[in-house]
């Protein structure tokens, strides 16, 4: 076994709790085998600019309990093939060769995997080991992802606090959770808040299930008690889009919102603006957002991070091809990275299928159907 192998590490996309933990365990298992780790600062930008930091047992000890990925930093929506209008793929390849790397551990979601696969296809001797780290848990082919459980845990606490405040102050509340274009974090957070804090949630809006906005407006107008509404950031409705539009003076800055997708911005504000017109009570809103990436890390994410790191190091040392490390069917598995790099259209269909088949859906059916089918409409 080559005792002098060197591997890079990249955090990519929106940061997820457990990235630091994965790095600490990658360092532990790599060190046992005599391999060295080189971390790239701020995701793909570090690979473009050769901005690195040595990853050692000394400087990573204990970071497993720092949620997020602040040790290396990450970046969202950076494509090395078109960054700032330039193709930096050759630059990345030359950085890889100059550092004498045997591969790169890359943590992120499905977009990260697609980019790593594209680089691998263009430069076959540029190897990657992709590890699923995204709080959205929306990667087809993965039953669980690093960061999801911390996002759920922290969102549940915020939901319970807002619902309690709304009840106390006699006002409706809208709580928005991250999740990109899936409502899984919202659903699991609601379930945890109900079971742990015994709160009552009146409506849930997710991107996957169409909802009746006029019916929701009607229920707000006739509600006998303050309502608690939880939404996922990816919900859309024509009425919402027409009611609140970004300030034209801000248009140039929308794409620069750090860590947030421009097409998902203003979700909570849009819905509140619509419902304000129908409500006889004040409406308060809160975006859980970045709290889901920080705070106390879930033990489940620590478990995922350690086991993914162990398998990733093993595969990196034994294999000479790019791999994806996933948790699937109750086990940690190493599969072809290319097998996950499917077209976006196919990926979206698989995500919807996975959402509709998730075990949490029937548990929260009453709340989901209340928003979708107008059960709150009063005669």
LINNOR-V588126 format. One record per backbone hydrogen bond with DSSP energy under -0.5 kcal/mol. NH is the residue of the N-H (numbers start at 1). CO is the residue of the C=O. Records with the same first field share a line. If there is no record, write none. Layout:
BEGIN
NH: CO + CO
END
This chain:
BEGIN
3: 1
5: 2
7: 36
8: 103
9: 38
10: 105
12: 10 + 107
13: 75
18: 68
19: 16
20: 68
22: 18
23: 19
24: 20
25: 21
26: 22
27: 23
28: 24
29: 25
30: 26
31: 27
32: 28
33: 29 + 30
34: 31
35: 30
36: 5
37: 55
38: 7
39: 53
40: 9
41: 39 + 51
42: 72
43: 40 + 73
45: 42
46: 43
47: 43
48: 44
49: 45
50: 46
51: 46
52: 50
53: 39
55: 37
56: 54
60: 56
61: 57
63: 60
65: 62
66: 63
67: 65
72: 69
73: 69
79: 77
80: 78
82: 79
83: 79 + 86
85: 82
86: 83
88: 80 + 86
92: 88
93: 89
94: 90
95: 91
96: 92
97: 93
98: 94
99: 95
100: 97
101: 96
102: 6
103: 6
104: 127
105: 8
106: 104 + 129
107: 10
108: 131
113: 109
114: 110
115: 111
116: 112
117: 113
118: 114
119: 115
120: 116
121: 117
122: 118
123: 119
126: 123
127: 125
129: 104
130: 323
131: 106
132: 325
133: 108 + 131
134: 146
137: 134
140: 138
142: 139
143: 327
144: 327
146: 132
148: 145
151: 147
152: 148
153: 149
154: 150
155: 151
156: 152
157: 153
158: 154
159: 155
160: 156
161: 157
162: 158
163: 159
164: 160
165: 161
166: 162
167: 163
168: 164
169: 165
170: 166
171: 166
172: 282
173: 227
174: 284
175: 229
176: 174 + 286
177: 231
182: 179
187: 183
188: 184
189: 185
190: 186
191: 187
192: 188
193: 189
194: 190
195: 191
196: 192
197: 193
198: 193 + 194
199: 193
201: 199
202: 228
203: 228
204: 367
205: 230
206: 204
209: 206
210: 208
212: 371
213: 211
216: 212
217: 213
218: 214
219: 215
220: 216
221: 217
222: 218
223: 219 + 220
229: 173 + 227
230: 203
231: 175
232: 205
233: 177
235: 232
241: 237
242: 238
243: 239
244: 240
250: 247
251: 247 + 248
253: 250
254: 250 + 251
255: 251
256: 253
257: 254
260: 257
264: 261
265: 261 + 262
267: 264
270: 266
271: 267
272: 268
273: 269
274: 270
275: 271
276: 272
277: 273 + 274
278: 275
279: 275
280: 220
284: 172
286: 174
288: 176 + 286
289: 176
291: 288
292: 289
293: 290
294: 290 + 291
302: 298
303: 299
304: 300
305: 301
306: 302
307: 303
308: 304
309: 305
310: 306
311: 307
312: 308
313: 309
314: 310
315: 311
316: 312
317: 313
318: 314
319: 315
323: 128
324: 335
325: 130
326: 324 + 333
327: 144
328: 326 + 331
331: 328
333: 326
335: 324 + 333
337: 322
339: 336
340: 337
341: 337 + 338
342: 340
347: 343
348: 344
349: 345
350: 346
351: 347
352: 348
353: 349
354: 350
355: 351
356: 352
357: 353
358: 355
361: 358
363: 359
364: 360 + 361
365: 362
368: 364
369: 365
370: 366
371: 367 + 368
372: 368
373: 369
374: 370
375: 369 + 370
376: 370
377: 374
END
